[in-house]
Amino acid sequence: MTKTAHTQTRRIAALVIGAALAATALPVSAMDYSQIEMLPRHYSDAGFSRLSEHDVYMIDIAHKRGQRILIGDRSPSQSRAFVDQTLKSGTGARASTRAGS
């Protein structure tokens, strides 16, 4: 009977410790945002023209993940096409916005 009592006590102790560890891990993962999720949801044409090619690439990844990021007065689909065109030109955002695309 003593062996059974210790087994149940150990199980309860393991469950309590496991629950405590799981409870402390939840808030950390809930607040874990990636750099892409923290991008602004709207860029003006002037703001977009100042972005580096890496920043434009990050916007492209955000679009592919389903985030809605608008550029200037463009619709969501036009903004995605504009970012794609900017990346294809290979010169960064500065050249695309100056060309009036």
BELTA-V631026 format. One record per pair of residues at least 4 apart in sequence whose C-alpha atoms are under 6 Angstrom apart, sorted by sequence separation. I is the first residue (numbers start at 0). J is the second residue. D is the distance in whole Angstrom. If there is no record, write none. Layout:
I/J/D
I/J/D
This chain:
13/17/6
14/18/6
42/46/6
50/54/6
62/66/5
73/77/5
74/78/6
77/81/6
42/47/6
61/66/5
73/78/6
69/75/6
85/92/6
70/78/5
69/78/6
85/95/6
35/61/6
41/68/5
43/70/6
44/71/5
40/68/4
41/69/5
42/70/5
43/71/4
41/70/6
42/71/6
52/91/5
48/92/5
48/93/5
48/96/6
